[in-house]
Amino acid sequence: MRFSDKVAIVTGGGRGIGKAIAVRMAKEGAKAVVVDKNPDTLKDTVESIKKDGGQAIDIVADMTKAEDVSRMAQTTIEQFGKIDILVNNVGLFTFEPFLDTKEEEWDRLLALNLKSTLLCSQAVLKEMVKKGYGKIVNISSDAGRIGLTTMASYTAAKAGVAGLTKTLAREMARYNININCVCPGLVDTQMIADLMAFAPELKEKMIKAIPFRRLATPEDIAAAVCFFASDEANYITGQSLSVNGGQAMF
């Protein structure tokens, strides 16, 4: 199995893409550290992993708070002795015309989607540098690449994640640490269901923009993440991979 004897932290692991990543990594041998603010969904993910015979622990934490992030890293070291993989998945989007965007909402979305990546990466890289090995996979979005109307805060943050990925990859290569980015398109998650509810007329239009004529599943994204997190990608770093079914702009 690709992740035997590996310890993997997955943030935002309570549902959707994060849950799919944590479950798949555990199935492939990883000791999964699943982190989320919601204790109920978090426990569901861990129970799913354990039911399939995997190893996992849950940590309730807010990834925008430095003290919570530090506790996450310390708890992982105490439980498993090391950190091999970090998946920065936590994130959220909202809808608001740019001219109506409030400063506090801008700050909130940049904290959730970009600052969390900074804090978590700093916390685990201290451990990875010591042992000269590590994999970080950041979850950005195709929205950060193409831009989406009424989502300025989110797309700016996700573009920032891709830029941060490239810079960290250059700095950390000397320590044998790979840092890459996965940019999902439209994925069948609760957040996309919320989008459909916000603008139901977009559903058919969005599906038609995807050559496969379907939304991605969380498992589709997990497959790409697991590749970057594995030793199969040892000579790949600083890359941003769109996983969008060939989606064009809509």
C-alpha positions as CSV (number, residue, x, y, z in Angstrom):
1,M,0.0,0.0,0.0
2,R,1.3,3.5,-0.9
3,F,0.9,5.0,2.6
4,S,2.1,2.2,4.8
5,D,3.8,3.6,7.9
6,K,2.9,7.2,6.8
7,V,1.1,9.7,9.1
8,A,-1.3,12.0,7.2
9,I,-3.1,15.1,8.5
10,V,-6.2,16.1,6.5
11,T,-7.9,19.4,7.4
12,G,-11.6,19.9,6.7
13,G,-11.9,16.2,6.9
14,G,-15.4,16.0,8.3
15,R,-17.2,15.8,5.0
16,G,-17.0,16.1,1.2
17,I,-13.5,16.2,-0.4
18,G,-11.7,16.1,2.9
19,K,-13.5,13.0,4.1
20,A,-12.9,11.2,0.8
21,I,-9.1,12.0,1.0
22,A,-8.8,10.8,4.6
23,V,-10.8,7.6,3.9
24,R,-8.7,6.8,0.8
25,M,-5.4,7.4,2.5
26,A,-6.3,5.2,5.4
27,K,-7.4,2.5,3.0
28,E,-3.9,2.7,1.5
29,G,-2.2,2.3,4.9
30,A,-1.9,5.8,6.3
31,K,-2.5,6.7,10.0
32,A,-5.1,9.5,9.4
33,V,-5.3,12.6,11.5
34,V,-8.7,14.1,10.6
35,V,-9.2,17.7,11.6
36,D,-12.4,19.7,11.5
37,K,-14.4,22.3,13.5
38,N,-17.5,20.1,13.5
39,P,-17.1,17.3,16.0
40,D,-20.1,15.4,14.7
41,T,-19.0,15.1,11.0
42,L,-15.4,14.6,12.2
43,K,-16.4,11.5,14.2
44,D,-18.4,10.1,11.2
45,T,-15.2,10.2,9.1
46,V,-13.1,8.5,11.8
47,E,-15.7,5.9,12.4
48,S,-15.9,5.1,8.7
49,I,-12.1,4.7,8.6
50,K,-12.0,2.4,11.6
51,K,-15.0,0.4,10.4
52,D,-12.8,-0.5,7.3
53,G,-9.9,-1.5,9.5
54,G,-7.9,1.7,9.2
55,Q,-6.2,3.8,11.9
56,A,-7.4,7.4,12.6
57,I,-7.8,10.0,15.2
58,D,-9.9,13.1,15.2
59,I,-8.9,16.6,16.3
60,V,-11.5,19.4,16.7
61,A,-9.7,22.6,15.7
62,D,-10.1,25.9,14.0
63,M,-7.4,26.1,11.3
64,T,-7.5,29.9,11.3
65,K,-6.2,30.0,14.9
66,A,-2.5,29.5,15.4
67,E,-3.0,27.9,18.9
68,D,-5.3,25.3,17.4
69,V,-2.9,24.6,14.6
70,S,0.0,24.2,17.0
71,R,-2.1,21.8,19.1
72,M,-3.0,19.8,16.0
73,A,0.7,19.3,15.1
74,Q,1.7,18.5,18.7
75,T,-1.1,16.0,19.2
76,T,-0.1,14.2,15.9
77,I,3.5,14.0,17.1
78,E,2.4,12.7,20.5
79,Q,0.1,10.1,19.0
80,F,2.2,8.9,16.0
81,G,5.7,10.3,16.5
82,K,5.9,12.1,13.1
83,I,4.1,13.9,10.3
84,D,4.7,12.7,6.7
85,I,1.7,14.2,4.8
86,L,-0.4,17.3,5.2
87,V,-3.5,18.0,3.0
88,N,-4.6,21.6,3.4
89,N,-8.3,21.1,2.4
90,V,-10.3,23.3,4.8
91,G,-12.2,26.0,2.9
92,L,-15.5,27.8,2.3
93,F,-17.1,30.0,-0.3
94,T,-19.9,32.5,-0.2
95,F,-21.6,34.6,-2.9
96,E,-21.6,38.4,-2.9
97,P,-21.2,40.9,-5.7
98,F,-17.8,42.6,-5.6
99,L,-19.2,46.1,-5.0
100,D,-21.1,44.7,-2.0
101,T,-18.2,42.8,-0.5
102,K,-17.6,43.7,3.1
103,E,-14.2,44.0,4.6
104,E,-15.0,41.5,7.4
105,E,-16.3,38.9,4.8
106,W,-13.1,39.4,2.8
107,D,-11.0,38.8,5.9
108,R,-13.1,35.8,6.9
109,L,-12.7,34.0,3.6
110,L,-9.0,34.8,3.2
111,A,-8.5,33.4,6.7
112,L,-10.4,30.2,6.0
113,N,-9.0,29.5,2.6
114,L,-5.5,31.0,2.6
115,K,-4.3,31.9,6.1
116,S,-5.2,28.3,7.2
117,T,-2.8,27.0,4.5
118,L,0.0,29.3,5.8
119,L,-0.5,28.3,9.5
120,C,-0.8,24.6,8.9
121,S,2.1,24.5,6.5
122,Q,4.4,26.3,9.0
123,A,3.4,24.0,11.8
124,V,4.1,20.7,10.0
125,L,7.1,21.9,8.0
126,K,9.1,22.4,11.2
127,E,8.8,18.6,11.7
128,M,9.3,17.7,8.0
129,V,12.5,19.7,7.7
130,K,14.0,17.9,10.7
131,K,13.6,14.5,9.1
132,G,14.2,15.5,5.5
133,Y,10.9,14.2,4.1
134,G,7.4,15.4,3.6
135,K,4.5,15.9,1.2
136,I,2.0,18.8,1.3
137,V,-1.0,18.9,-1.0
138,N,-3.0,22.1,-1.0
139,I,-6.5,22.3,-2.2
140,S,-7.1,25.3,-4.4
141,S,-9.9,25.6,-7.0
142,D,-10.3,26.2,-10.7
143,A,-12.2,29.3,-9.5
144,G,-8.9,30.8,-8.5
145,R,-7.6,30.1,-12.0
146,I,-10.5,31.4,-14.1
147,G,-12.4,33.6,-11.7
148,L,-16.1,33.5,-10.9
149,T,-18.6,36.3,-10.6
150,T,-19.9,37.1,-7.1
151,M,-17.0,35.1,-5.6
152,A,-14.2,37.7,-5.4
153,S,-13.0,36.8,-1.9
154,Y,-13.0,33.1,-2.5
155,T,-11.3,33.2,-5.9
156,A,-8.6,35.6,-4.6
157,A,-7.9,33.3,-1.7
158,K,-7.7,30.2,-3.9
159,A,-5.4,32.0,-6.4
160,G,-3.2,32.8,-3.4
161,V,-3.1,29.1,-2.4
162,A,-1.7,28.3,-5.8
163,G,0.9,31.0,-5.6
164,L,1.9,30.0,-2.1
165,T,2.3,26.4,-3.3
166,K,4.9,27.4,-5.9
167,T,6.9,29.5,-3.5
168,L,7.0,26.9,-0.7
169,A,7.9,24.2,-3.2
170,R,11.0,26.2,-4.2
171,E,12.0,26.8,-0.6
172,M,11.4,23.3,0.7
173,A,12.9,21.2,-2.2
174,R,16.3,21.3,-0.5
175,Y,14.8,19.3,2.4
176,N,13.2,16.7,0.1
177,I,9.7,18.0,0.7
178,N,7.2,18.1,-2.2
179,I,4.5,20.7,-2.2
180,N,1.8,20.6,-4.9
181,C,-1.7,21.9,-5.5
182,V,-5.0,20.3,-6.7
183,C,-7.6,22.6,-8.2
184,P,-11.0,20.9,-8.3
185,G,-13.7,22.1,-10.7
186,L,-17.3,21.4,-9.8
187,V,-17.5,18.7,-7.2
188,D,-20.7,17.0,-6.0
189,T,-20.5,18.2,-2.4
190,Q,-22.7,20.2,0.0
191,M,-21.0,23.4,-1.0
192,I,-22.0,22.8,-4.7
193,A,-25.5,21.9,-3.6
194,D,-25.6,25.3,-1.9
195,L,-24.5,26.9,-5.1
196,M,-27.3,25.2,-7.0
197,A,-29.8,26.5,-4.4
198,F,-28.4,30.0,-4.7
199,A,-28.6,30.0,-8.5
200,P,-30.6,26.9,-9.7
201,E,-30.7,28.1,-13.3
202,L,-26.9,27.5,-13.4
203,K,-27.1,23.8,-12.9
204,E,-27.8,22.8,-16.5
205,K,-25.4,25.4,-17.8
206,M,-22.6,24.1,-15.5
207,I,-23.1,20.5,-16.4
208,K,-23.0,21.3,-20.1
209,A,-19.6,23.1,-19.7
210,I,-18.1,19.7,-18.5
211,P,-17.3,17.4,-21.4
212,F,-18.0,14.3,-19.2
213,R,-21.4,15.8,-18.5
214,R,-21.2,15.2,-14.7
215,L,-19.8,16.7,-11.6
216,A,-16.7,15.3,-10.1
217,T,-17.1,13.1,-7.1
218,P,-15.0,13.7,-3.9
219,E,-13.3,10.5,-4.7
220,D,-12.1,11.9,-8.1
221,I,-10.3,14.6,-6.2
222,A,-9.0,12.3,-3.6
223,A,-7.3,10.2,-6.3
224,A,-5.3,13.2,-7.5
225,V,-4.4,14.2,-4.0
226,C,-3.2,10.7,-3.1
227,F,-0.9,10.7,-6.2
228,F,0.8,13.9,-5.2
229,A,1.1,12.6,-1.6
230,S,2.7,9.4,-2.7
231,D,6.3,8.5,-3.5
232,E,5.2,8.2,-7.1
233,A,5.4,12.0,-7.3
234,N,8.8,12.3,-5.7
235,Y,10.1,14.4,-8.6
236,I,7.0,16.6,-8.9
237,T,6.7,19.8,-6.9
238,G,5.3,23.3,-7.3
239,Q,2.5,22.1,-9.6
240,S,-1.2,23.0,-9.8
241,L,-3.4,20.3,-11.3
242,S,-6.9,21.0,-12.5
243,V,-9.3,18.1,-11.9
244,N,-12.3,19.4,-13.7
245,G,-13.4,16.9,-16.3
246,G,-12.2,19.2,-19.1
247,Q,-14.5,22.0,-17.9
248,A,-14.6,25.2,-19.9
249,M,-15.7,28.5,-18.5
250,F,-19.4,28.8,-18.1
